[in-house]
Amino acid sequence: MQKNKQIGPVYIRRMDMSDVPFVLHYETKMFDQHVEEKALYEEIIENKVSHYYMALLENERIGYIGVWIPRPNAEILTLYIKEDFRKKDYGFVLLDFLLNQLAEENVDSVTLEVRISNVAAISLYKKAGFKQVSVRKNYYKDGEDALLMYKLIGGQE
């Protein structure tokens, strides 16, 4: 998969070791639970089906996206944009970048789970062409349900 790309003012690159503290901080904040640094390092750097990308604006890390690609399908694991940079389409730019990468890699489809209360993320995913497939009851540690969403890559349903 492609490693680096400039899209408008946003520079997207493959994650490296220098990104682990940033991701560790926001994954812990986002999921309200401790994430082990070693596990995160292994996921980002060593897992062969895992691909993580960092979005930068004027050399500042503003967000990231992670996906597993156990061909022929993929699963988006995480998408995060820092609060100050939300509602400015940076999340869509990052997601669209990833979807284009998956299309180039001939991935058939992609899925993700999202909290039912995360209206902004659901809207983003729908804008990118994802469809709601089902609800996963009590999916999150706090008991909240998740929407399972699906997108066919490079084709129409």
VOPAGU-2260 file (C-alpha; in pm, 1 decimal, decimal comma):
REM VOPAGU-2260
SITE   aa  ch    i         X         Y         Z
SITE  MET   A    0       0,0       0,0       0,0
SITE  GLN   A    1     108,1     356,3     -70,5
SITE  LYS   A    2     299,8     518,0     211,4
SITE  ASN   A    3     266,2     895,1     168,4
SITE  LYS   A    4      30,5    1137,9      -3,2
SITE  GLN   A    5     -43,2    1509,7       4,0
SITE  ILE   A    6    -418,5    1580,6     -22,4
SITE  GLY   A    7    -481,1    1953,4     -16,6
SITE  PRO   A    8    -327,3    2082,7     306,4
SITE  VAL   A    9    -324,2    1734,9     466,5
SITE  TYR   A   10     -19,0    1511,8     443,2
SITE  ILE   A   11     -90,2    1141,8     503,5
SITE  ARG   A   12     186,5     892,9     571,6
SITE  ARG   A   13     233,1     543,8     707,5
SITE  MET   A   14     277,8     545,9    1082,7
SITE  ASP   A   15     618,5     485,9    1233,0
SITE  MET   A   16     757,4     437,7    1582,8
SITE  SER   A   17     754,5     811,8    1652,9
SITE  ASP   A   18     372,2     806,8    1629,7
SITE  VAL   A   19     315,2     546,4    1903,6
SITE  PRO   A   20     298,3     795,1    2196,9
SITE  PHE   A   21      45,2    1012,5    2009,2
SITE  VAL   A   22    -175,8     715,4    1922,2
SITE  LEU   A   23    -138,8     567,1    2269,7
SITE  HIS   A   24    -259,3     892,7    2424,4
SITE  TYR   A   25    -566,6     926,3    2204,0
SITE  GLU   A   26    -660,9     556,5    2198,4
SITE  THR   A   27    -657,2     560,1    2580,2
SITE  LYS   A   28    -859,8     883,4    2585,4
SITE  MET   A   29   -1104,9     764,4    2320,5
SITE  PHE   A   30   -1173,0     421,5    2468,2
SITE  ASP   A   31   -1135,5     524,9    2834,1
SITE  GLN   A   32    -916,1     227,9    2911,3
SITE  HIS   A   33    -546,1     156,0    2932,7
SITE  VAL   A   34    -381,8      49,5    2607,8
SITE  GLU   A   35     -48,2    -125,9    2641,5
SITE  GLU   A   36     231,4      50,9    2457,3
SITE  LYS   A   37     397,1    -276,1    2352,6
SITE  ALA   A   38      71,2    -410,6    2207,8
SITE  LEU   A   39      11,9     -87,3    2019,4
SITE  TYR   A   40     367,9     -86,1    1886,0
SITE  GLU   A   41     327,5    -444,7    1763,8
SITE  GLU   A   42      -7,7    -361,6    1601,9
SITE  ILE   A   43     121,1     -54,2    1419,5
SITE  ILE   A   44     470,6    -170,5    1327,1
SITE  GLU   A   45     482,8    -550,7    1320,9
SITE  ASN   A   46     134,9    -687,6    1235,7
SITE  LYS   A   47     146,9    -771,6     862,6
SITE  VAL   A   48    -230,8    -734,0     803,5
SITE  SER   A   49    -243,9    -405,3     992,3
SITE  HIS   A   50    -195,7     -68,7     820,6
SITE  TYR   A   51    -199,4     261,1    1010,2
SITE  TYR   A   52    -176,9     610,2     864,0
SITE  MET   A   53    -112,5     947,0    1026,4
SITE  ALA   A   54    -265,6    1273,5     904,4
SITE  LEU   A   55     -58,7    1589,0     947,1
SITE  LEU   A   56    -143,5    1952,5     891,9
SITE  GLU   A   57     156,2    2184,8     878,1
SITE  ASN   A   58     364,7    1908,8    1044,1
SITE  GLU   A   59     117,5    1870,3    1334,2
SITE  ARG   A   60     -37,8    1530,8    1392,7
SITE  ILE   A   61    -413,2    1580,1    1364,7
SITE  GLY   A   62    -543,2    1226,4    1337,5
SITE  TYR   A   63    -498,0     869,5    1225,8
SITE  ILE   A   64    -672,0     567,8    1081,5
SITE  GLY   A   65    -601,6     197,8    1121,8
SITE  VAL   A   66    -721,6     -98,8     918,4
SITE  TRP   A   67    -671,6    -473,3     907,8
SITE  ILE   A   68    -655,7    -626,1     561,4
SITE  PRO   A   69    -694,0   -1002,4     592,6
SITE  ARG   A   70    -770,5   -1023,2     218,8
SITE  PRO   A   71   -1001,1   -1017,3      36,6
SITE  ASN   A   72   -1178,6    -795,3     291,4
SITE  ALA   A   73   -1073,7    -525,0     536,0
SITE  GLU   A   74   -1186,3    -391,9     872,9
SITE  ILE   A   75   -1136,6     -33,9     988,4
SITE  LEU   A   76   -1021,9     -52,5    1349,9
SITE  THR   A   77    -991,2     311,1    1442,8
SITE  LEU   A   78   -1032,2     660,7    1303,2
SITE  TYR   A   79    -947,8     961,1    1514,2
SITE  ILE   A   80    -926,6    1334,6    1445,8
SITE  LYS   A   81    -821,8    1573,2    1723,6
SITE  GLU   A   82   -1110,6    1783,2    1853,0
SITE  ASP   A   83    -976,0    2115,8    1722,0
SITE  PHE   A   84    -966,4    1973,4    1368,6
SITE  ARG   A   85   -1310,4    1812,0    1353,4
SITE  LYS   A   86   -1591,6    1935,5    1126,9
SITE  LYS   A   87   -1334,6    2050,5     870,6
SITE  ASP   A   88   -1348,3    1740,0     646,7
SITE  TYR   A   89   -1010,0    1607,8     762,2
SITE  GLY   A   90   -1175,4    1285,0     877,2
SITE  PHE   A   91   -1331,4    1241,6     534,7
SITE  VAL   A   92    -996,8    1311,1     362,7
SITE  LEU   A   93    -828,9    1043,5     575,3
SITE  LEU   A   94   -1109,9     791,1     525,6
SITE  ASP   A   95   -1125,5     857,7     150,6
SITE  PHE   A   96    -746,8     813,0     127,4
SITE  LEU   A   97    -778,1     473,0     294,6
SITE  LEU   A   98   -1070,4     363,8      75,3
SITE  ASN   A   99    -869,1     455,0    -235,7
SITE  GLN   A  100    -575,9     253,4    -102,6
SITE  LEU   A  101    -803,6     -45,8     -46,3
SITE  ALA   A  102    -940,8     -16,4    -401,4
SITE  GLU   A  103    -585,8     -11,9    -542,0
SITE  GLU   A  104    -511,7    -326,0    -340,7
SITE  ASN   A  105    -819,4    -500,2    -488,6
SITE  VAL   A  106    -988,8    -536,0    -150,4
SITE  ASP   A  107   -1349,4    -650,7    -198,6
SITE  SER   A  108   -1518,4    -485,4      98,9
SITE  VAL   A  109   -1460,8    -308,4     428,2
SITE  THR   A  110   -1646,7    -315,9     759,8
SITE  LEU   A  111   -1631,6    -118,8    1082,5
SITE  GLU   A  112   -1808,2     -82,3    1414,5
SITE  VAL   A  113   -1914,1     255,1    1551,5
SITE  ARG   A  114   -2090,8     358,5    1871,5
SITE  ILE   A  115   -2460,6     422,1    1810,4
SITE  SER   A  116   -2420,6     751,0    1997,9
SITE  ASN   A  117   -2141,5     872,3    1767,3
SITE  VAL   A  118   -2367,8    1062,0    1527,4
SITE  ALA   A  119   -2079,8    1255,9    1367,3
SITE  ALA   A  120   -1886,4     938,9    1282,8
SITE  ILE   A  121   -2196,8     764,1    1149,4
SITE  SER   A  122   -2262,7    1064,8     926,9
SITE  LEU   A  123   -1902,0    1056,8     803,1
SITE  TYR   A  124   -1921,8     686,6     719,6
SITE  LYS   A  125   -2254,1     729,1     538,9
SITE  LYS   A  126   -2105,3    1018,8     338,9
SITE  ALA   A  127   -1827,1     778,0     234,0
SITE  GLY   A  128   -2083,0     520,5     117,2
SITE  PHE   A  129   -2103,2     285,2     415,0
SITE  LYS   A  130   -2433,0     112,2     484,7
SITE  GLN   A  131   -2563,1      -3,3     822,6
SITE  VAL   A  132   -2571,7    -383,9     833,7
SITE  SER   A  133   -2673,6    -462,9    1191,4
SITE  VAL   A  134   -2650,0    -364,9    1556,2
SITE  ARG   A  135   -2403,9    -538,8    1786,8
SITE  LYS   A  136   -2566,6    -533,7    2129,9
SITE  ASN   A  137   -2350,4    -439,6    2428,9
SITE  TYR   A  138   -2044,1    -426,7    2204,9
SITE  TYR   A  139   -1847,5    -174,3    2409,4
SITE  LYS   A  140   -1712,6    -218,9    2760,0
SITE  ASP   A  141   -1966,6      31,1    2897,0
SITE  GLY   A  142   -2254,2    -168,3    2742,7
SITE  GLU   A  143   -2324,9      64,7    2451,0
SITE  ASP   A  144   -2432,3     -94,8    2124,2
SITE  ALA   A  145   -2233,4     -63,6    1803,0
SITE  LEU   A  146   -2352,4     -28,8    1447,5
SITE  LEU   A  147   -2184,2    -267,4    1207,2
SITE  MET   A  148   -2130,4     -82,5     880,0
SITE  TYR   A  149   -2021,6    -217,5     542,4
SITE  LYS   A  150   -1893,4     -80,3     214,1
SITE  LEU   A  151   -1833,1    -261,8    -110,4
SITE  ILE   A  152   -1505,3    -132,4    -253,8
SITE  GLY   A  153   -1493,4     -21,7    -615,6
SITE  GLY   A  154   -1848,0    -120,2    -702,7
SITE  GLN   A  155   -2215,0     -65,8    -651,5
SITE  GLU   A  156   -2447,1    -266,6    -429,6
